[in-house]
Amino acid sequence: MRKLYPFILILALVMIVIVGIVSSQEKKGPRISIVEPNFNFGFAPEGTFMVHEYIIRNIGDESLDIKRVRTTCGCTSAPVKKMHLEPGEETTITVIFNSTRYFHKTSKAAIISSNDPTRPSEKVTFIADMDTVKPRSIAPVPRKIVLGRGDNFKKNAKIIIKNISDEPLTLEVIDYYKEYLNEPQLSLVDFPAGETAEVTVSIRDDVPSGEIVRSSFTVAAMNKDGKEITRITIPVVGGGK
């Protein structure tokens, strides 16, 4: 058995070297990496906009160029903040979904083409459910926030979320569009069946006056075991002349 020790040690060293070589080769050149490429808006209203940002990173050792982004539906746009990324840099793709004439669950995607030779075409996806008949555990009132426009534009608003289940729930804001919104504030985190929680939403101070706001935030409800049982997205729209 002792005679095998040198052989096992040499084999282990060889494997370490091979893994290191493969790892270095994987990062040679431009390499695209998408942080959390899939998102679920949960239940959402028909006829308005939902927004989510995806983070894209260049984990390679050469410049990454995003050549093109195309969506799988005319109902969705996907602007990119930065098309050229140096090694270690990141940017965001903002998916904006127009739910007009959608009354059911749907899934869409944005296809990202880049100069990464190993992954020249990547995608981000999302799910949204506009079905008002399906059972859920929480309900927002109203289902979307309209901020008005022109002289009637307001930067602050509140909605009520009601626990319509038969069990106590915990609420959490899991996503919001930071380009326009401050983090939405919940008046209650834990609330019993039949109770309501208030959500305060405000537009960032640096958003120019008169700019059209298309935004949203997503709230998840967890049961006593911490398992997510429902999520909803509340659109926040307004602005303009």
C-alpha angles and dihedrals in degrees: 000000000000089000089063095057096080090047092050091047092050091047091051092050091049091051091050091052092048092050090049092050093048091047093051091047091051090059096041110116125002113336125186121212125182118203109220099345094191127066134180118207090187116202114000138166125263120244104035144073132281123190135197133169124220121199119227122193136188104225093170131091098246134058116286117216120196102212102183144349119204129176128220093232138036087231090072133064126187116193118186122217096210130017098189122058127184118211109295094015125122139195139178136248112207114209113203114190122195106206096192111143093007112124100161143045114298140174127208137176144202118217116216120203118195143157093261100127093204097047108020093162123041132162144207120209139194139189127212129176119206094172107127094189099062116099118255137170103230133038128196122217110231101021092217136022117236111193097189125229142253113007090350094059113122126194097205132055141160135212134186124234115199127203101228094172127094095243138064114269140196119221127210133177101227101174141013134166103257094192089077110007136070111218108288113245124224120211089204131026098180117038135165128239112290095018127117135226126203123226120202116204126189136180117236116261092235094059106112118247112259095021115140110247120211109170145127144188131215127221126194127202120212129193125229090279092056094251116142110239103168140009130190134189122215115200118220113202139162144089131104129105 
